[in-house]
Amino acid sequence: MPTYDYLCRSCGHRFEKFQSIVAEPIRECPVCKSDNVTRLLTGGAGLIFKGSGFYETDYKHPRSSPPSQKNETKKDSKNESKKEK
């Protein structure tokens, strides 16, 4: 849900309101209770990530060779070490 900026044209009070997109704009000033409040057009904050961090590597799977190649490599190295002894 977006945060909207409002300005009371009677007293000059400027405030923000967290509202649904389909919600009606606020018409009454919370300070002076005047009905002269307008919603301001702002650039917005864009996309905000909150949390410990978002990294490129969070969703990547490490590249690995197929399991059959790994097993063959281990067997080969064991055979070589036995031959050396």
Backbone as JSON Lines, residues from 0, in Angstrom:
{"i":0,"aa":"M","n":[0.84,-1.18,0.0],"ca":[0.0,0.0,0.0],"c":[0.89,1.24,0.0]}
{"i":1,"aa":"P","n":[0.51,2.23,-0.78],"ca":[1.33,3.44,-0.87],"c":[1.09,4.42,0.28]}
{"i":2,"aa":"T","n":[2.04,5.31,0.45],"ca":[1.92,6.4,1.41],"c":[1.66,7.67,0.61]}
{"i":3,"aa":"Y","n":[0.6,8.35,0.96],"ca":[0.22,9.58,0.26],"c":[0.56,10.8,1.1]}
{"i":4,"aa":"D","n":[0.97,11.9,0.44],"ca":[1.24,13.17,1.1],"c":[0.01,14.06,0.92]}
{"i":5,"aa":"Y","n":[-0.33,14.75,2.01],"ca":[-1.47,15.67,1.99],"c":[-1.04,17.02,2.5]}
{"i":6,"aa":"L","n":[-1.76,18.07,2.06],"ca":[-1.51,19.43,2.5],"c":[-2.83,20.11,2.82]}
{"i":7,"aa":"C","n":[-2.91,20.68,4.01],"ca":[-4.09,21.47,4.38],"c":[-3.86,22.89,3.89]}
{"i":8,"aa":"R","n":[-4.74,23.36,3.05],"ca":[-4.6,24.71,2.49],"c":[-5.05,25.79,3.48]}
{"i":9,"aa":"S","n":[-5.72,25.39,4.54],"ca":[-6.16,26.37,5.55],"c":[-5.05,26.7,6.53]}
{"i":10,"aa":"C","n":[-4.43,25.66,7.13],"ca":[-3.41,25.9,8.16],"c":[-1.99,25.58,7.71]}
{"i":11,"aa":"G","n":[-1.83,24.96,6.53],"ca":[-0.5,24.65,6.01],"c":[0.1,23.36,6.54]}
{"i":12,"aa":"H","n":[-0.67,22.62,7.32],"ca":[-0.17,21.36,7.88],"c":[0.03,20.34,6.76]}
{"i":13,"aa":"R","n":[1.22,19.75,6.74],"ca":[1.53,18.74,5.74],"c":[1.71,17.41,6.46]}
{"i":14,"aa":"F","n":[1.08,16.35,5.95],"ca":[1.15,15.05,6.61],"c":[1.09,13.92,5.59]}
{"i":15,"aa":"E","n":[1.46,12.72,6.06],"ca":[1.43,11.52,5.23],"c":[0.4,10.56,5.77]}
{"i":16,"aa":"K","n":[-0.16,9.77,4.88],"ca":[-1.14,8.76,5.28],"c":[-0.9,7.49,4.48]}
{"i":17,"aa":"F","n":[-0.79,6.37,5.16],"ca":[-0.61,5.05,4.55],"c":[-2.0,4.53,4.22]}
{"i":18,"aa":"Q","n":[-2.32,4.45,2.9],"ca":[-3.67,4.08,2.48],"c":[-3.64,3.1,1.32]}
{"i":19,"aa":"S","n":[-4.74,2.41,1.15],"ca":[-4.94,1.54,0.0],"c":[-5.1,2.41,-1.25]}
{"i":20,"aa":"I","n":[-4.77,1.85,-2.38],"ca":[-4.89,2.6,-3.64],"c":[-6.34,2.97,-3.92]}
{"i":21,"aa":"V","n":[-7.26,2.13,-3.55],"ca":[-8.68,2.38,-3.83],"c":[-9.36,3.22,-2.75]}
{"i":22,"aa":"A","n":[-8.66,3.57,-1.67],"ca":[-9.25,4.37,-0.59],"c":[-9.5,5.8,-1.06]}
{"i":23,"aa":"E","n":[-10.55,6.39,-0.55],"ca":[-10.88,7.78,-0.86],"c":[-9.84,8.71,-0.23]}
{"i":24,"aa":"P","n":[-9.47,9.79,-0.93],"ca":[-8.52,10.75,-0.34],"c":[-9.08,11.4,0.92]}
{"i":25,"aa":"I","n":[-8.2,11.75,1.83],"ca":[-8.61,12.4,3.07],"c":[-9.05,13.83,2.76]}
{"i":26,"aa":"R","n":[-10.13,14.26,3.36],"ca":[-10.65,15.6,3.11],"c":[-10.51,16.52,4.32]}
{"i":27,"aa":"E","n":[-10.37,15.94,5.52],"ca":[-10.35,16.75,6.75],"c":[-8.95,16.79,7.35]}
{"i":28,"aa":"C","n":[-8.49,17.97,7.71],"ca":[-7.18,18.16,8.33],"c":[-7.21,17.63,9.76]}
{"i":29,"aa":"P","n":[-6.22,16.82,10.16],"ca":[-6.21,16.31,11.53],"c":[-5.87,17.38,12.58]}
{"i":30,"aa":"V","n":[-5.35,18.54,12.15],"ca":[-4.97,19.59,13.09],"c":[-6.1,20.61,13.28]}
{"i":31,"aa":"C","n":[-6.54,21.23,12.16],"ca":[-7.53,22.31,12.27],"c":[-8.95,21.86,11.92]}
{"i":32,"aa":"K","n":[-9.1,20.62,11.5],"ca":[-10.41,20.03,11.15],"c":[-11.09,20.7,9.96]}
{"i":33,"aa":"S","n":[-10.33,21.44,9.17],"ca":[-10.85,22.09,7.97],"c":[-11.06,21.04,6.87]}
{"i":34,"aa":"D","n":[-11.97,21.33,5.95],"ca":[-12.22,20.42,4.82],"c":[-11.44,20.85,3.58]}
{"i":35,"aa":"N","n":[-10.33,21.54,3.75],"ca":[-9.57,22.08,2.65],"c":[-8.23,21.34,2.48]}
{"i":36,"aa":"V","n":[-8.26,20.0,2.43],"ca":[-7.06,19.18,2.31],"c":[-6.96,18.63,0.9]}
{"i":37,"aa":"T","n":[-5.77,18.68,0.33],"ca":[-5.55,18.13,-1.0],"c":[-4.42,17.11,-0.97]}
{"i":38,"aa":"R","n":[-4.54,16.1,-1.81],"ca":[-3.49,15.1,-1.95],"c":[-2.43,15.66,-2.88]}
{"i":39,"aa":"L","n":[-1.16,15.56,-2.48],"ca":[-0.06,16.08,-3.27],"c":[0.48,15.0,-4.19]}
{"i":40,"aa":"L","n":[0.95,15.43,-5.34],"ca":[1.61,14.51,-6.26],"c":[3.09,14.47,-5.91]}
{"i":41,"aa":"T","n":[3.58,13.28,-5.63],"ca":[4.99,13.12,-5.27],"c":[5.61,12.03,-6.13]}
{"i":42,"aa":"G","n":[6.93,12.02,-6.16],"ca":[7.66,11.01,-6.93],"c":[7.61,9.65,-6.27]}
{"i":43,"aa":"G","n":[7.35,9.6,-4.99],"ca":[7.31,8.34,-4.28],"c":[8.71,7.85,-3.95]}
{"i":44,"aa":"A","n":[8.78,6.81,-3.16],"ca":[10.06,6.27,-2.72],"c":[10.52,5.14,-3.61]}
{"i":45,"aa":"G","n":[9.66,4.64,-4.45],"ca":[10.03,3.51,-5.3],"c":[10.01,2.22,-4.51]}
{"i":46,"aa":"L","n":[10.86,1.33,-4.89],"ca":[10.93,0.02,-4.27],"c":[11.89,0.06,-3.09]}
{"i":47,"aa":"I","n":[11.42,-0.37,-1.94],"ca":[12.25,-0.37,-0.73],"c":[12.41,-1.79,-0.25]}
{"i":48,"aa":"F","n":[13.66,-2.25,-0.12],"ca":[13.94,-3.57,0.41],"c":[14.25,-3.42,1.89]}
{"i":49,"aa":"K","n":[13.57,-4.21,2.72],"ca":[13.85,-4.19,4.15],"c":[14.28,-5.59,4.56]}
{"i":50,"aa":"G","n":[15.27,-5.67,5.38],"ca":[15.75,-6.97,5.83],"c":[17.25,-6.95,5.98]}
{"i":51,"aa":"S","n":[17.81,-8.12,6.22],"ca":[19.24,-8.21,6.47],"c":[20.06,-7.99,5.2]}
{"i":52,"aa":"G","n":[19.45,-8.2,4.05],"ca":[20.17,-7.95,2.81],"c":[19.67,-8.82,1.69]}
{"i":53,"aa":"F","n":[19.89,-8.34,0.51],"ca":[19.5,-9.08,-0.69],"c":[20.73,-9.09,-1.59]}
{"i":54,"aa":"Y","n":[21.21,-10.27,-1.85],"ca":[22.43,-10.4,-2.62],"c":[22.19,-11.19,-3.88]}
{"i":55,"aa":"E","n":[23.0,-10.94,-4.87],"ca":[22.88,-11.63,-6.15],"c":[23.04,-13.14,-5.98]}
{"i":56,"aa":"T","n":[23.83,-13.54,-5.02],"ca":[24.1,-14.97,-4.82],"c":[23.04,-15.68,-4.0]}
{"i":57,"aa":"D","n":[22.08,-14.96,-3.45],"ca":[21.05,-15.6,-2.62],"c":[20.2,-16.61,-3.38]}
{"i":58,"aa":"Y","n":[20.02,-16.4,-4.64],"ca":[19.11,-17.26,-5.39],"c":[19.81,-18.08,-6.45]}
{"i":59,"aa":"K","n":[21.12,-18.04,-6.49],"ca":[21.85,-18.81,-7.48],"c":[22.26,-20.14,-6.88]}
{"i":60,"aa":"H","n":[22.24,-21.15,-7.69],"ca":[22.7,-22.46,-7.27],"c":[24.12,-22.63,-7.77]}
{"i":61,"aa":"P","n":[25.0,-23.16,-6.93],"ca":[26.38,-23.32,-7.39],"c":[26.45,-24.33,-8.53]}
{"i":62,"aa":"R","n":[27.33,-24.07,-9.46],"ca":[27.5,-25.0,-10.57],"c":[28.31,-26.18,-10.08]}
{"i":63,"aa":"S","n":[27.83,-27.33,-10.37],"ca":[28.57,-28.52,-9.97],"c":[28.53,-29.52,-11.1]}
{"i":64,"aa":"S","n":[29.51,-30.37,-11.12],"ca":[29.55,-31.38,-12.17],"c":[28.58,-32.49,-11.81]}
{"i":65,"aa":"P","n":[28.16,-33.27,-12.78],"ca":[27.22,-34.35,-12.49],"c":[27.81,-35.32,-11.48]}
{"i":66,"aa":"P","n":[26.98,-35.97,-10.66],"ca":[27.46,-36.86,-9.61],"c":[28.36,-37.97,-10.12]}
{"i":67,"aa":"S","n":[28.11,-38.5,-11.32],"ca":[28.92,-39.6,-11.82],"c":[30.37,-39.17,-12.0]}
{"i":68,"aa":"Q","n":[30.62,-37.95,-12.41],"ca":[31.98,-37.46,-12.6],"c":[32.68,-37.29,-11.25]}
{"i":69,"aa":"K","n":[31.95,-36.84,-10.25],"ca":[32.54,-36.67,-8.92],"c":[33.0,-38.02,-8.37]}
{"i":70,"aa":"N","n":[32.17,-39.05,-8.5],"ca":[32.51,-40.37,-7.99],"c":[33.73,-40.94,-8.71]}
{"i":71,"aa":"E","n":[33.78,-40.76,-10.0],"ca":[34.91,-41.27,-10.78],"c":[36.2,-40.58,-10.36]}
{"i":72,"aa":"T","n":[36.11,-39.29,-10.1],"ca":[37.29,-38.53,-9.71],"c":[37.8,-39.03,-8.36]}
{"i":73,"aa":"K","n":[36.91,-39.28,-7.42],"ca":[37.31,-39.77,-6.11],"c":[37.94,-41.16,-6.23]}
{"i":74,"aa":"K","n":[37.33,-42.03,-7.02],"ca":[37.85,-43.38,-7.19],"c":[39.23,-43.34,-7.83]}
{"i":75,"aa":"D","n":[39.4,-42.5,-8.84],"ca":[40.69,-42.38,-9.52],"c":[41.77,-41.9,-8.57]}
{"i":76,"aa":"S","n":[41.46,-40.92,-7.73],"ca":[42.46,-40.4,-6.81],"c":[42.82,-41.44,-5.76]}
{"i":77,"aa":"K","n":[41.85,-42.26,-5.33],"ca":[42.13,-43.32,-4.35],"c":[43.04,-44.39,-4.98]}
{"i":78,"aa":"N","n":[42.76,-44.76,-6.21],"ca":[43.58,-45.75,-6.89],"c":[45.01,-45.27,-7.08]}
{"i":79,"aa":"E","n":[45.16,-43.98,-7.39],"ca":[46.49,-43.41,-7.6],"c":[47.28,-43.41,-6.3]}
{"i":80,"aa":"S","n":[46.6,-43.09,-5.18],"ca":[47.31,-43.05,-3.91],"c":[47.74,-44.46,-3.48]}
{"i":81,"aa":"K","n":[46.93,-45.47,-3.81],"ca":[47.27,-46.86,-3.48],"c":[48.47,-47.31,-4.32]}
{"i":82,"aa":"K","n":[48.5,-46.9,-5.58],"ca":[49.59,-47.27,-6.47],"c":[50.92,-46.7,-5.99]}
{"i":83,"aa":"E","n":[50.86,-45.47,-5.45],"ca":[52.08,-44.8,-4.99],"c":[52.69,-45.51,-3.8]}
{"i":84,"aa":"K","n":[51.89,-46.15,-2.98],"ca":[52.37,-46.8,-1.76],"c":[53.0,-48.09,-2.06]}
